[in-house]
């Protein structure tokens, strides 16, 4: 069993699903594209446009 960020645990069936997804070229392409978009938005500080994502930057005042 693996514990992921947030404290949730993955059982063997969830791990098998993730293994199958990782071996899918389409899934990897979409995942890489999503990561690139998130990083680009954060680097360029484009908080106003585009799709929202789970890594909203918390601004310190």
N, C-alpha and C positions, 0 to 999 in steps of 0.2 A: 504494500500500500504506500502511496506517495501523498505527502501533504503539500498542497500548493498555496500560493499567496492567498491570504484571507482565511487560512485555517481549514479549508475544505479538504476532504480526502478523496482520492481517486481509487476505486477498486479495480480489480483485474478486467472487468468488462469495459470500463471507461478507458483504461489504458490501451486495450485492444482497438477500440474505436479511434483513439488518437494515433496509434501506430498506422492504421489503415489510411487515415487522413494525411499523415506525413508522407506516405508513399504515393500520394496522388499529386501529379504534376499541377493540375488545376488548383488544388488547395494551396500548394506551396506558392504558386504564382499570386493568388489572391492575398495570401498572408504577407508576402514580401511587399506587394503593392500597398497594402494597408499600413504596414510599418513605415514604409517610405513616406506615405502621405502624412502620417502622424508626426514623424520627425521633421519633415519639411515645414509643416504648419508651426511646430514649436520653434524651429530655428528662425523662421521668418516672422514669428509672432502674429500669425494670421488668425486671430481669435474671432473675427467677425464673420467670415464666410466659410463655405464648405460644410461638409457633414460633421456632426459632433462625434466625439470619440470618448472612450472611457478614461483617458488620461488628461483630464482637464487640469491645467496648471493653476496652482494656488498661488496667488500673488501676495507677497509680503509688503505690508505698509509700515 
